[in-house]
Amino acid sequence: MIENHACAITLFKVAFIKEDELKKGLVESIEEGKRNRIEKQYGITRTTETAAKNQRGKAVDFVTELNGYIEGISSDTVELVRRVIEEQVK
């Protein structure tokens, strides 16, 4: 399990988005959410209810898309993603 959010986001970019397995906008929305969380957690600004609802919606979209992807993933795609990750780690 990946405990570092930046690492997980990079993994999605390298393994899934680069190979057009998932929509690019999904990762961008999660990156935005991560930036917003850090800013709100460690900064001095507050978020509006509208912004929070918007980010929650993006998170739900991400999870929904990912669940659909996982349900339909083939063993060939799993191998492709593994190869992509292994190439990046070298």
Distance bins in CASP14 RR format, pairs under 12 A and 6 or more apart:
PFRMAT RR
TARGET T0000
AUTHOR 0000-0000-0000
RMODE 2
METHOD distances of the structure
MODEL  1
1 7 0 0 0 0 0 1 0 0 0 0 0
1 8 0 0 0 0 1 0 0 0 0 0 0
1 11 0 0 0 0 0 1 0 0 0 0 0
2 8 1 0 1 0 0 0 0 0 0 0 0
2 9 0 0 0 0 1 0 0 0 0 0 0
2 10 0 0 0 0 1 0 0 0 0 0 0
2 11 1 0 0 1 0 0 0 0 0 0 0
2 12 0 0 0 0 0 1 0 0 0 0 0
2 15 0 0 0 0 0 1 0 0 0 0 0
2 85 0 0 0 0 0 1 0 0 0 0 0
4 10 0 0 0 0 1 0 0 0 0 0 0
4 11 0 0 0 0 1 0 0 0 0 0 0
4 34 0 0 0 0 0 1 0 0 0 0 0
5 11 0 0 0 0 0 1 0 0 0 0 0
5 12 0 0 0 0 0 1 0 0 0 0 0
5 27 0 0 0 0 0 1 0 0 0 0 0
5 30 0 0 0 0 1 0 0 0 0 0 0
5 31 0 0 0 0 1 0 0 0 0 0 0
5 33 0 0 0 0 1 0 0 0 0 0 0
5 34 1 0 1 0 0 0 0 0 0 0 0
5 35 0 0 0 0 0 1 0 0 0 0 0
5 37 0 0 0 0 1 0 0 0 0 0 0
5 38 0 0 0 0 1 0 0 0 0 0 0
6 12 0 0 0 0 0 1 0 0 0 0 0
6 13 0 0 0 0 0 1 0 0 0 0 0
6 27 0 0 0 0 0 1 0 0 0 0 0
6 30 0 0 0 0 0 1 0 0 0 0 0
6 31 0 0 0 0 1 0 0 0 0 0 0
6 34 1 0 0 1 0 0 0 0 0 0 0
6 35 0 0 0 0 0 1 0 0 0 0 0
6 38 0 0 0 0 0 1 0 0 0 0 0
7 13 0 0 0 0 0 1 0 0 0 0 0
7 14 0 0 0 0 0 1 0 0 0 0 0
7 15 0 0 0 0 0 1 0 0 0 0 0
7 34 0 0 0 0 0 1 0 0 0 0 0
7 85 0 0 0 0 0 1 0 0 0 0 0
7 88 0 0 0 0 0 1 0 0 0 0 0
7 89 0 0 0 0 0 1 0 0 0 0 0
8 14 0 0 0 0 0 1 0 0 0 0 0
8 15 0 0 0 0 0 1 0 0 0 0 0
8 16 0 0 0 0 0 1 0 0 0 0 0
8 27 0 0 0 0 1 0 0 0 0 0 0
8 30 0 0 0 0 1 0 0 0 0 0 0
8 31 0 0 0 0 0 1 0 0 0 0 0
8 34 0 0 0 0 1 0 0 0 0 0 0
8 62 0 0 0 0 0 1 0 0 0 0 0
8 66 0 0 0 0 0 1 0 0 0 0 0
9 15 0 0 0 0 0 1 0 0 0 0 0
9 16 0 0 0 0 0 1 0 0 0 0 0
9 17 0 0 0 0 1 0 0 0 0 0 0
9 25 0 0 0 0 0 1 0 0 0 0 0
9 26 0 0 0 0 0 1 0 0 0 0 0
9 27 1 0 0 1 0 0 0 0 0 0 0
9 28 0 0 0 0 1 0 0 0 0 0 0
9 29 0 0 0 0 0 1 0 0 0 0 0
9 30 1 0 0 1 0 0 0 0 0 0 0
9 31 1 0 1 0 0 0 0 0 0 0 0
9 32 0 0 0 0 0 1 0 0 0 0 0
9 33 0 0 0 0 0 1 0 0 0 0 0
9 34 1 0 0 1 0 0 0 0 0 0 0
9 35 0 0 0 0 0 1 0 0 0 0 0
9 62 0 0 0 0 0 1 0 0 0 0 0
10 16 0 0 0 0 0 1 0 0 0 0 0
10 17 0 0 0 0 0 1 0 0 0 0 0
10 18 0 0 0 0 0 1 0 0 0 0 0
10 27 0 0 0 0 1 0 0 0 0 0 0
10 30 0 0 0 0 0 1 0 0 0 0 0
10 31 0 0 0 0 0 1 0 0 0 0 0
10 34 0 0 0 0 0 1 0 0 0 0 0
10 85 0 0 0 0 0 1 0 0 0 0 0
10 88 0 0 0 0 1 0 0 0 0 0 0
10 89 0 0 0 0 0 1 0 0 0 0 0
11 17 0 0 0 0 1 0 0 0 0 0 0
11 18 0 0 0 0 0 1 0 0 0 0 0
11 22 0 0 0 0 0 1 0 0 0 0 0
11 27 0 0 0 0 1 0 0 0 0 0 0
11 30 0 0 0 0 0 1 0 0 0 0 0
11 81 0 0 0 0 1 0 0 0 0 0 0
11 82 0 0 0 0 0 1 0 0 0 0 0
11 84 0 0 0 0 1 0 0 0 0 0 0
11 85 1 0 0 1 0 0 0 0 0 0 0
11 88 0 0 0 0 1 0 0 0 0 0 0
11 89 0 0 0 0 0 1 0 0 0 0 0
12 18 0 0 0 0 1 0 0 0 0 0 0
12 19 0 0 0 0 0 1 0 0 0 0 0
12 21 0 0 0 0 1 0 0 0 0 0 0
12 22 1 0 0 1 0 0 0 0 0 0 0
12 23 0 0 0 0 0 1 0 0 0 0 0
12 24 0 0 0 0 0 1 0 0 0 0 0
12 25 0 0 0 0 0 1 0 0 0 0 0
12 26 1 0 0 1 0 0 0 0 0 0 0
12 27 1 0 1 0 0 0 0 0 0 0 0
12 28 0 0 0 0 0 1 0 0 0 0 0
12 29 0 0 0 0 0 1 0 0 0 0 0
12 30 1 0 0 1 0 0 0 0 0 0 0
12 31 0 0 0 0 1 0 0 0 0 0 0
12 34 0 0 0 0 0 1 0 0 0 0 0
12 62 0 0 0 0 1 0 0 0 0 0 0
12 65 0 0 0 0 0 1 0 0 0 0 0
12 66 0 0 0 0 1 0 0 0 0 0 0
12 69 0 0 0 0 0 1 0 0 0 0 0
12 81 0 0 0 0 0 1 0 0 0 0 0
12 84 0 0 0 0 0 1 0 0 0 0 0
12 85 0 0 0 0 0 1 0 0 0 0 0
13 19 0 0 0 0 0 1 0 0 0 0 0
13 20 0 0 0 0 0 1 0 0 0 0 0
13 21 0 0 0 0 0 1 0 0 0 0 0
13 22 0 0 0 0 1 0 0 0 0 0 0
13 24 0 0 0 0 1 0 0 0 0 0 0
13 25 0 0 0 0 0 1 0 0 0 0 0
13 26 0 0 0 0 0 1 0 0 0 0 0
13 27 1 0 1 0 0 0 0 0 0 0 0
13 28 0 0 0 0 1 0 0 0 0 0 0
13 30 0 0 0 0 0 1 0 0 0 0 0
13 31 0 0 0 0 1 0 0 0 0 0 0
13 84 0 0 0 0 0 1 0 0 0 0 0
13 85 0 0 0 0 0 1 0 0 0 0 0
13 88 0 0 0 0 1 0 0 0 0 0 0
14 21 0 0 0 0 0 1 0 0 0 0 0
14 22 0 0 0 0 0 1 0 0 0 0 0
14 27 0 0 0 0 0 1 0 0 0 0 0
14 81 0 0 0 0 1 0 0 0 0 0 0
14 82 0 0 0 0 0 1 0 0 0 0 0
14 83 0 0 0 0 0 1 0 0 0 0 0
14 84 1 0 0 1 0 0 0 0 0 0 0
14 85 1 0 0 1 0 0 0 0 0 0 0
14 86 0 0 0 0 0 1 0 0 0 0 0
14 87 0 0 0 0 1 0 0 0 0 0 0
14 88 1 0 1 0 0 0 0 0 0 0 0
14 89 0 0 0 0 1 0 0 0 0 0 0
15 21 1 0 0 1 0 0 0 0 0 0 0
15 22 0 0 0 0 1 0 0 0 0 0 0
15 27 0 0 0 0 0 1 0 0 0 0 0
15 69 0 0 0 0 0 1 0 0 0 0 0
15 73 0 0 0 0 0 1 0 0 0 0 0
15 77 0 0 0 0 0 1 0 0 0 0 0
15 78 0 0 0 0 0 1 0 0 0 0 0
15 79 0 0 0 0 0 1 0 0 0 0 0
15 80 0 0 0 0 1 0 0 0 0 0 0
15 81 1 0 1 0 0 0 0 0 0 0 0
15 82 0 0 0 0 1 0 0 0 0 0 0
15 83 0 0 0 0 1 0 0 0 0 0 0
15 84 1 0 1 0 0 0 0 0 0 0 0
15 85 1 0 1 0 0 0 0 0 0 0 0
15 86 0 0 0 0 1 0 0 0 0 0 0
15 87 0 0 0 0 1 0 0 0 0 0 0
15 88 1 0 0 1 0 0 0 0 0 0 0
15 89 0 0 0 0 0 1 0 0 0 0 0
16 22 1 0 1 0 0 0 0 0 0 0 0
16 23 0 0 0 0 1 0 0 0 0 0 0
16 24 0 0 0 0 1 0 0 0 0 0 0
16 25 0 0 0 0 0 1 0 0 0 0 0
16 26 0 0 0 0 1 0 0 0 0 0 0
16 27 0 0 0 0 1 0 0 0 0 0 0
16 30 0 0 0 0 0 1 0 0 0 0 0
16 62 0 0 0 0 0 1 0 0 0 0 0
16 65 0 0 0 0 0 1 0 0 0 0 0
16 66 0 0 0 0 1 0 0 0 0 0 0
16 69 1 0 0 1 0 0 0 0 0 0 0
16 70 0 0 0 0 0 1 0 0 0 0 0
16 73 0 0 0 0 0 1 0 0 0 0 0
16 77 0 0 0 0 1 0 0 0 0 0 0
16 78 0 0 0 0 0 1 0 0 0 0 0
16 80 0 0 0 0 1 0 0 0 0 0 0
16 81 1 0 0 1 0 0 0 0 0 0 0
16 82 0 0 0 0 0 1 0 0 0 0 0
16 84 0 0 0 0 1 0 0 0 0 0 0
16 85 0 0 0 0 1 0 0 0 0 0 0
17 23 1 0 0 1 0 0 0 0 0 0 0
17 24 1 0 1 0 0 0 0 0 0 0 0
17 25 0 0 0 0 1 0 0 0 0 0 0
17 26 1 0 0 1 0 0 0 0 0 0 0
17 27 1 0 1 0 0 0 0 0 0 0 0
17 28 0 0 0 0 1 0 0 0 0 0 0
17 30 0 0 0 0 0 1 0 0 0 0 0
17 31 0 0 0 0 0 1 0 0 0 0 0
17 65 0 0 0 0 0 1 0 0 0 0 0
17 69 0 0 0 0 0 1 0 0 0 0 0
17 81 0 0 0 0 0 1 0 0 0 0 0
17 84 0 0 0 0 0 1 0 0 0 0 0
18 24 0 0 0 0 1 0 0 0 0 0 0
18 27 0 0 0 0 0 1 0 0 0 0 0
18 80 0 0 0 0 0 1 0 0 0 0 0
18 81 0 0 0 0 1 0 0 0 0 0 0
18 83 0 0 0 0 0 1 0 0 0 0 0
18 84 1 0 0 1 0 0 0 0 0 0 0
18 85 0 0 0 0 0 1 0 0 0 0 0
18 87 0 0 0 0 0 1 0 0 0 0 0
18 88 0 0 0 0 1 0 0 0 0 0 0
19 69 0 0 0 0 0 1 0 0 0 0 0
19 76 0 0 0 0 0 1 0 0 0 0 0
19 77 0 0 0 0 1 0 0 0 0 0 0
19 78 0 0 0 0 0 1 0 0 0 0 0
19 79 0 0 0 0 0 1 0 0 0 0 0
19 80 1 0 0 1 0 0 0 0 0 0 0
19 81 1 0 0 1 0 0 0 0 0 0 0
19 82 0 0 0 0 0 1 0 0 0 0 0
19 83 0 0 0 0 1 0 0 0 0 0 0
19 84 1 0 0 1 0 0 0 0 0 0 0
19 85 0 0 0 0 0 1 0 0 0 0 0
19 87 0 0 0 0 0 1 0 0 0 0 0
19 88 0 0 0 0 0 1 0 0 0 0 0
20 69 0 0 0 0 0 1 0 0 0 0 0
20 77 0 0 0 0 0 1 0 0 0 0 0
20 80 0 0 0 0 0 1 0 0 0 0 0
20 81 0 0 0 0 0 1 0 0 0 0 0
20 84 0 0 0 0 0 1 0 0 0 0 0
21 27 0 0 0 0 0 1 0 0 0 0 0
21 65 0 0 0 0 0 1 0 0 0 0 0
21 66 0 0 0 0 0 1 0 0 0 0 0
21 68 0 0 0 0 0 1 0 0 0 0 0
21 69 1 0 0 1 0 0 0 0 0 0 0
21 70 0 0 0 0 0 1 0 0 0 0 0
21 72 0 0 0 0 0 1 0 0 0 0 0
21 73 0 0 0 0 1 0 0 0 0 0 0
21 74 0 0 0 0 0 1 0 0 0 0 0
21 76 0 0 0 0 0 1 0 0 0 0 0
21 77 1 0 0 1 0 0 0 0 0 0 0
21 78 0 0 0 0 0 1 0 0 0 0 0
21 80 0 0 0 0 1 0 0 0 0 0 0
21 81 1 0 0 1 0 0 0 0 0 0 0
21 84 0 0 0 0 1 0 0 0 0 0 0
22 28 0 0 0 0 0 1 0 0 0 0 0
22 29 0 0 0 0 0 1 0 0 0 0 0
22 30 0 0 0 0 0 1 0 0 0 0 0
22 61 0 0 0 0 0 1 0 0 0 0 0
22 62 0 0 0 0 1 0 0 0 0 0 0
22 63 0 0 0 0 0 1 0 0 0 0 0
22 64 0 0 0 0 0 1 0 0 0 0 0
22 65 1 0 0 1 0 0 0 0 0 0 0
22 66 1 0 0 1 0 0 0 0 0 0 0
22 67 0 0 0 0 0 1 0 0 0 0 0
22 68 0 0 0 0 1 0 0 0 0 0 0
22 69 1 0 0 1 0 0 0 0 0 0 0
22 70 0 0 0 0 0 1 0 0 0 0 0
22 73 0 0 0 0 0 1 0 0 0 0 0
22 77 0 0 0 0 0 1 0 0 0 0 0
22 81 0 0 0 0 0 1 0 0 0 0 0
23 29 0 0 0 0 1 0 0 0 0 0 0
23 30 0 0 0 0 0 1 0 0 0 0 0
23 58 0 0 0 0 0 1 0 0 0 0 0
23 61 0 0 0 0 1 0 0 0 0 0 0
23 62 0 0 0 0 1 0 0 0 0 0 0
23 64 0 0 0 0 0 1 0 0 0 0 0
23 65 1 0 0 1 0 0 0 0 0 0 0
23 66 0 0 0 0 0 1 0 0 0 0 0
23 69 0 0 0 0 1 0 0 0 0 0 0
24 30 0 0 0 0 0 1 0 0 0 0 0
24 31 0 0 0 0 0 1 0 0 0 0 0
24 65 0 0 0 0 0 1 0 0 0 0 0
25 31 0 0 0 0 1 0 0 0 0 0 0
25 32 0 0 0 0 1 0 0 0 0 0 0
25 58 0 0 0 0 1 0 0 0 0 0 0
25 61 0 0 0 0 1 0 0 0 0 0 0
25 62 0 0 0 0 1 0 0 0 0 0 0
25 65 0 0 0 0 1 0 0 0 0 0 0
26 32 0 0 0 0 0 1 0 0 0 0 0
26 33 0 0 0 0 0 1 0 0 0 0 0
26 57 0 0 0 0 0 1 0 0 0 0 0
26 58 0 0 0 0 1 0 0 0 0 0 0
26 59 0 0 0 0 0 1 0 0 0 0 0
26 60 0 0 0 0 0 1 0 0 0 0 0
26 61 1 0 0 1 0 0 0 0 0 0 0
26 62 1 0 1 0 0 0 0 0 0 0 0
26 63 0 0 0 0 1 0 0 0 0 0 0
26 64 0 0 0 0 1 0 0 0 0 0 0
26 65 1 0 1 0 0 0 0 0 0 0 0
26 66 1 0 0 1 0 0 0 0 0 0 0
26 68 0 0 0 0 0 1 0 0 0 0 0
26 69 0 0 0 0 1 0 0 0 0 0 0
27 33 0 0 0 0 0 1 0 0 0 0 0
27 34 0 0 0 0 0 1 0 0 0 0 0
27 58 0 0 0 0 0 1 0 0 0 0 0
27 61 0 0 0 0 0 1 0 0 0 0 0
27 62 0 0 0 0 1 0 0 0 0 0 0
27 65 0 0 0 0 0 1 0 0 0 0 0
27 66 0 0 0 0 0 1 0 0 0 0 0
28 34 0 0 0 0 0 1 0 0 0 0 0
28 35 0 0 0 0 0 1 0 0 0 0 0
28 58 0 0 0 0 1 0 0 0 0 0 0
28 61 0 0 0 0 0 1 0 0 0 0 0
28 62 0 0 0 0 0 1 0 0 0 0 0
29 35 0 0 0 0 0 1 0 0 0 0 0
29 36 0 0 0 0 0 1 0 0 0 0 0
29 54 0 0 0 0 1 0 0 0 0 0 0
29 55 0 0 0 0 1 0 0 0 0 0 0
29 56 0 0 0 0 0 1 0 0 0 0 0
29 57 0 0 0 0 1 0 0 0 0 0 0
29 58 1 1 0 0 0 0 0 0 0 0 0
29 59 1 0 0 1 0 0 0 0 0 0 0
29 60 0 0 0 0 0 1 0 0 0 0 0
29 61 1 0 0 1 0 0 0 0 0 0 0
29 62 1 0 0 1 0 0 0 0 0 0 0
29 63 0 0 0 0 0 1 0 0 0 0 0
29 65 0 0 0 0 0 1 0 0 0 0 0
29 66 0 0 0 0 0 1 0 0 0 0 0
30 36 0 0 0 0 0 1 0 0 0 0 0
30 37 0 0 0 0 0 1 0 0 0 0 0
30 55 0 0 0 0 1 0 0 0 0 0 0
30 57 0 0 0 0 0 1 0 0 0 0 0
30 58 1 0 0 1 0 0 0 0 0 0 0
30 59 1 0 0 1 0 0 0 0 0 0 0
30 60 0 0 0 0 0 1 0 0 0 0 0
30 61 0 0 0 0 1 0 0 0 0 0 0
30 62 1 0 1 0 0 0 0 0 0 0 0
30 63 0 0 0 0 1 0 0 0 0 0 0
30 65 0 0 0 0 0 1 0 0 0 0 0
30 66 0 0 0 0 1 0 0 0 0 0 0
31 37 0 0 0 0 0 1 0 0 0 0 0
31 38 0 0 0 0 0 1 0 0 0 0 0
31 55 0 0 0 0 0 1 0 0 0 0 0
31 58 0 0 0 0 0 1 0 0 0 0 0
31 62 0 0 0 0 0 1 0 0 0 0 0
32 38 0 0 0 0 0 1 0 0 0 0 0
32 39 0 0 0 0 0 1 0 0 0 0 0
32 51 0 0 0 0 0 1 0 0 0 0 0
32 54 0 0 0 0 1 0 0 0 0 0 0
32 55 1 0 0 1 0 0 0 0 0 0 0
32 57 0 0 0 0 0 1 0 0 0 0 0
32 58 1 0 0 1 0 0 0 0 0 0 0
32 59 0 0 0 0 0 1 0 0 0 0 0
32 62 0 0 0 0 0 1 0 0 0 0 0
33 39 0 0 0 0 1 0 0 0 0 0 0
33 40 0 0 0 0 1 0 0 0 0 0 0
33 41 0 0 0 0 0 1 0 0 0 0 0
33 47 0 0 0 0 0 1 0 0 0 0 0
33 51 0 0 0 0 1 0 0 0 0 0 0
33 52 0 0 0 0 0 1 0 0 0 0 0
33 54 0 0 0 0 1 0 0 0 0 0 0
33 55 1 0 1 0 0 0 0 0 0 0 0
33 56 0 0 0 0 1 0 0 0 0 0 0
33 57 0 0 0 0 0 1 0 0 0 0 0
33 58 1 0 0 1 0 0 0 0 0 0 0
33 59 1 0 0 1 0 0 0 0 0 0 0
33 62 0 0 0 0 1 0 0 0 0 0 0
34 40 0 0 0 0 0 1 0 0 0 0 0
34 41 0 0 0 0 0 1 0 0 0 0 0
34 55 0 0 0 0 0 1 0 0 0 0 0
34 58 0 0 0 0 0 1 0 0 0 0 0
34 59 0 0 0 0 0 1 0 0 0 0 0
34 62 0 0 0 0 0 1 0 0 0 0 0
35 41 0 0 0 0 0 1 0 0 0 0 0
35 42 0 0 0 0 0 1 0 0 0 0 0
35 43 0 0 0 0 0 1 0 0 0 0 0
35 45 0 0 0 0 0 1 0 0 0 0 0
35 47 0 0 0 0 0 1 0 0 0 0 0
35 55 0 0 0 0 0 1 0 0 0 0 0
36 42 0 0 0 0 0 1 0 0 0 0 0
36 43 0 0 0 0 0 1 0 0 0 0 0
36 45 0 0 0 0 1 0 0 0 0 0 0
36 46 0 0 0 0 0 1 0 0 0 0 0
36 47 1 0 0 1 0 0 0 0 0 0 0
36 48 0 0 0 0 0 1 0 0 0 0 0
36 51 1 0 0 1 0 0 0 0 0 0 0
36 52 0 0 0 0 1 0 0 0 0 0 0
36 54 0 0 0 0 1 0 0 0 0 0 0
36 55 1 0 0 1 0 0 0 0 0 0 0
36 56 0 0 0 0 0 1 0 0 0 0 0
36 58 0 0 0 0 0 1 0 0 0 0 0
36 59 0 0 0 0 0 1 0 0 0 0 0
37 43 0 0 0 0 0 1 0 0 0 0 0
37 45 0 0 0 0 0 1 0 0 0 0 0
37 47 0 0 0 0 1 0 0 0 0 0 0
37 51 0 0 0 0 0 1 0 0 0 0 0
37 52 0 0 0 0 0 1 0 0 0 0 0
37 55 0 0 0 0 1 0 0 0 0 0 0
37 56 0 0 0 0 0 1 0 0 0 0 0
37 59 0 0 0 0 0 1 0 0 0 0 0
38 45 0 0 0 0 0 1 0 0 0 0 0
38 47 0 0 0 0 0 1 0 0 0 0 0
39 45 1 0 0 1 0 0 0 0 0 0 0
39 46 0 0 0 0 0 1 0 0 0 0 0
39 47 0 0 0 0 1 0 0 0 0 0 0
39 51 0 0 0 0 0 1 0 0 0 0 0
39 55 0 0 0 0 0 1 0 0 0 0 0
40 46 1 0 0 1 0 0 0 0 0 0 0
40 47 1 0 1 0 0 0 0 0 0 0 0
40 48 0 0 0 0 0 1 0 0 0 0 0
40 51 0 0 0 0 1 0 0 0 0 0 0
40 52 0 0 0 0 1 0 0 0 0 0 0
40 55 0 0 0 0 0 1 0 0 0 0 0
41 47 0 0 0 0 0 1 0 0 0 0 0
45 51 0 0 0 0 0 1 0 0 0 0 0
46 52 0 0 0 0 1 0 0 0 0 0 0
47 53 0 0 0 0 1 0 0 0 0 0 0
47 54 0 0 0 0 1 0 0 0 0 0 0
47 55 1 0 0 1 0 0 0 0 0 0 0
47 56 0 0 0 0 0 1 0 0 0 0 0
48 54 0 0 0 0 1 0 0 0 0 0 0
48 55 0 0 0 0 0 1 0 0 0 0 0
49 55 0 0 0 0 0 1 0 0 0 0 0
49 56 0 0 0 0 0 1 0 0 0 0 0
50 56 0 0 0 0 0 1 0 0 0 0 0
50 57 0 0 0 0 0 1 0 0 0 0 0
51 57 0 0 0 0 0 1 0 0 0 0 0
51 58 0 0 0 0 0 1 0 0 0 0 0
52 58 0 0 0 0 0 1 0 0 0 0 0
52 59 0 0 0 0 0 1 0 0 0 0 0
53 59 0 0 0 0 0 1 0 0 0 0 0
53 60 0 0 0 0 0 1 0 0 0 0 0
54 60 0 0 0 0 0 1 0 0 0 0 0
54 61 0 0 0 0 0 1 0 0 0 0 0
55 61 0 0 0 0 0 1 0 0 0 0 0
55 62 0 0 0 0 0 1 0 0 0 0 0
56 62 0 0 0 0 0 1 0 0 0 0 0
56 63 0 0 0 0 0 1 0 0 0 0 0
57 63 0 0 0 0 1 0 0 0 0 0 0
57 64 0 0 0 0 1 0 0 0 0 0 0
57 65 0 0 0 0 0 1 0 0 0 0 0
58 64 0 0 0 0 0 1 0 0 0 0 0
58 65 0 0 0 0 0 1 0 0 0 0 0
59 65 0 0 0 0 0 1 0 0 0 0 0
59 66 0 0 0 0 0 1 0 0 0 0 0
60 66 0 0 0 0 0 1 0 0 0 0 0
60 67 0 0 0 0 0 1 0 0 0 0 0
61 67 0 0 0 0 0 1 0 0 0 0 0
61 68 0 0 0 0 0 1 0 0 0 0 0
62 68 0 0 0 0 0 1 0 0 0 0 0
62 69 0 0 0 0 0 1 0 0 0 0 0
63 69 0 0 0 0 0 1 0 0 0 0 0
63 70 0 0 0 0 0 1 0 0 0 0 0
64 70 0 0 0 0 0 1 0 0 0 0 0
64 71 0 0 0 0 0 1 0 0 0 0 0
65 71 0 0 0 0 0 1 0 0 0 0 0
65 72 0 0 0 0 0 1 0 0 0 0 0
66 72 0 0 0 0 0 1 0 0 0 0 0
66 73 0 0 0 0 0 1 0 0 0 0 0
67 73 0 0 0 0 0 1 0 0 0 0 0
69 77 0 0 0 0 1 0 0 0 0 0 0
69 78 0 0 0 0 0 1 0 0 0 0 0
69 81 0 0 0 0 0 1 0 0 0 0 0
70 77 0 0 0 0 0 1 0 0 0 0 0
70 78 0 0 0 0 0 1 0 0 0 0 0
70 81 0 0 0 0 0 1 0 0 0 0 0
72 78 0 0 0 0 0 1 0 0 0 0 0
73 79 0 0 0 0 0 1 0 0 0 0 0
73 80 0 0 0 0 0 1 0 0 0 0 0
73 81 0 0 0 0 1 0 0 0 0 0 0
73 82 0 0 0 0 0 1 0 0 0 0 0
74 80 0 0 0 0 1 0 0 0 0 0 0
74 81 0 0 0 0 0 1 0 0 0 0 0
75 81 0 0 0 0 0 1 0 0 0 0 0
75 82 0 0 0 0 0 1 0 0 0 0 0
76 82 0 0 0 0 0 1 0 0 0 0 0
76 83 0 0 0 0 0 1 0 0 0 0 0
77 83 0 0 0 0 0 1 0 0 0 0 0
77 84 0 0 0 0 0 1 0 0 0 0 0
78 84 0 0 0 0 0 1 0 0 0 0 0
78 85 0 0 0 0 0 1 0 0 0 0 0
79 85 0 0 0 0 0 1 0 0 0 0 0
79 86 0 0 0 0 0 1 0 0 0 0 0
80 86 0 0 0 0 0 1 0 0 0 0 0
80 87 0 0 0 0 0 1 0 0 0 0 0
81 87 0 0 0 0 0 1 0 0 0 0 0
81 88 0 0 0 0 0 1 0 0 0 0 0
82 88 0 0 0 0 0 1 0 0 0 0 0
82 89 0 0 0 0 0 1 0 0 0 0 0
83 89 0 0 0 0 0 1 0 0 0 0 0
83 90 0 0 0 0 0 1 0 0 0 0 0
84 90 0 0 0 0 0 1 0 0 0 0 0
END
